[in-house]
Amino acid sequence: MSEVAQHYPPGQHPDMPPPAGQRGVLLWLRTNLFSSWINTLMTIVAVYLLYKIVPPLLDWAVLDAVMNAANRDECRQLGSGACWAFINDRFSILVYGFYPAAERWRVDMSFILLCLALVPVLFDHVPFRKPGLIFSCVYPLIAGWLLLGGFGLQPVGTDEFGGMMLNTVVGVTGIAFSLPLGILLALGRQSHLPIVKSCSVCFIEFIRGVPLITLLFVASTMLNYFLPPGTTFDLLLRVLIMVTLFSSGYIAEVVRGGLQAIPKGQYEAADSMGLKYWQSMRLIVLPQALKISIPGIVNTFIGLFKDTTLVLIIGLLDVLGIGKSSLADAQWNGLSNEIYVSIALFFFIFCFGMSRYSIYLEKKLDKGYKR
Amino acid sequence: MKKTAFISAAAAAVMAFGATAASAATLDDVKARGELRCVVSTGLAGFAYTDSAGVYQGFDADFCRATAAAVLGDASKVKFVPATGKTRFTILNSGEGDVLWRNTTWTFVRDVDVKLTFVGVNYYDGQGFMVPKSLGVKSAKDLDGATVCIQTGTTTELNLADFFRTNKIKYEPVPIETNDESRTNYLAGRCDVYTTDASGLAATRSTFPNPKDHVILPEIISKEPLGPAVRQGDDAWGDTIRWVLNATLAAEELGITQANVAELAKGTNNPEINRMLGTEGDLGAMLGLQKDWVVKVISAVGNYSEIFERHIGPSTPIALERGLNALWTQGGLQYTPPFR
């Protein structure tokens, strides 16, 4: 019974640890999971759902899955879970489409170079940024040469493009070219020159009023009715142009939102400094407007990347198209879950990456506005 | 279906304007290009699909190869143009494709109003029903009140409405875009009945975890003659396609196979074989083709029976019987006019 309450003079009480229930794991549980009866209920429901969903999913995707088999029936005999052997079998055409097998290193190469070319564009503090940016500017030419061939490489037609490679080519080209075009259109729409303004407005409203599928369809089939007979105009090129124009219309509206959010004082300040139109845009207005527009721009890009699957409608086999036509193979027929899960994963990786980068960029540029 | 009709009608209207890009002599175009653009399905088990090397395979794909062999002398000179049910006619009419070998039902409207010319039938199909055995249904007429998964934009949808109306029974349609979706929905029990062409039923059932739990009902409620089509107004090209198909049938009838065609091409004492294979007369030149065009076709893909057996016959997972597609001499409907 030595526990006698100690008395301290006021202000002399030493720091004591909080009571057991108010610290560590218990505190975290209490504040985050069981803070009120409604949260407690939701925690219990969530745990129950996880218990119901996760183990069967793991069984299906990992534990009972079959990695190697010659066909569906063999898969079914070997395990009751996912038949990843199908994906294994189709992996190369899902990635490269119909690109000649001996030339596939060129696709790999252009992808690696793409990553290298993106680094100086996306990040500030990297070594050799200046020469890196020059490389990024010439990258489209290098990629075009690698993918299409010519000048010493065996030529490959664009009709042999397919799979993820096709999605990436269409997506990256659309993204790279629609941003500058969209900014120009947004500036055009804000312009005081009537012709520039009305052209921009007409273009943007037309593009936004028409579904992408319709544009692709017009590009693929209807164009032939209007062009002189015998004109051949590469199908992939038409798709690239349509996709770029389509997303530039959307980018333009997103950027216009940013431009309108800049207080008038900023424009006037630029004018009073004696800056010319392009100078004031480049130095004062656009840096602020684009920063505000980042979430919207990335949103449009993510949408564009997912829309690349629409090329299936006009007879180009992107990764989804290859998946569908592989599903019709009698050897593997019926394994749609496996193929769609894999394709979803591919899109998720790309789109999630874009979304994370946008968050990083917003944080980095968020100077002086922190609350 | 409506959308298809609209697009095709629009296409036809533009063509009527005279602004047609597709010039009349497709045969010359194909020869000049050195490549046949063949419209196939984006994926139908047994008929057109990509294998693991990314090469198109299947019953329809082989007829594309046969056409290329006849016209260009090389079965590999095909560019496959995959088309969905909604885009197939526009692709053909706009000149993006030369010929349609895409399990397409020959109907009045398509032949007349969509401005196509169907030149034959390479597969006689008909629409059937599949139900779970546990339902205890013996005939399609017992299906009153059933929910049915149907693919939109196909003749299947229209046949179904007709069948239920004539028999004065009710059904609840579940509209679905692709065959794969209907399969998933049917297996998940969201519809009681799965309906499509009989060839598709058997093929789909073979992919089920327990195929024996499902029965295909005896009724075949429609005629689905699937055949090749070309643009209207190019009869010479239509003739070429028609006689490529006929050549595979005649070859089966006369016992010409991939294995013995080279031997028979040296000359036989059967005049019809000689005419076909180019050792007598000059049928090839009349079509604007090489003398040995049939030899090229048969050595590339074989006769009708060989193509059938390779992709959809009893020894394949699709396991279809010849049935209506047997030669006329064996109780089927496949009949070719003489090579004379």
Interface residues (C-beta under 8 A of the other chain):
Chain A: R72 R76 D89 R90 S92 I93 Y96 G97 F98 A101 D159 G162 F217 S220 T221 M222 N224 Y225 F226 L227 P228 P229 G230 T231 L312 I313 I314 G315 L317 G321 I322 K324 S325 S326 L327 A328 D329 A330 Q331 N333 G334 S336
Chain B: I7 A11 V14 M15 A19 T20 A21 A22 S23 S41 T42 G43 L44 A45 G46 F47 A48 Y49 T50 D51 S52 A53 G54 Q57 G58 K79 V81 P82 A83 T84 K86 T87 T90 I91 N93 S94 G95 E96 T178 D180 R183 T184 A203 T204 S206 T207 F208 P209 T316 P317 I318
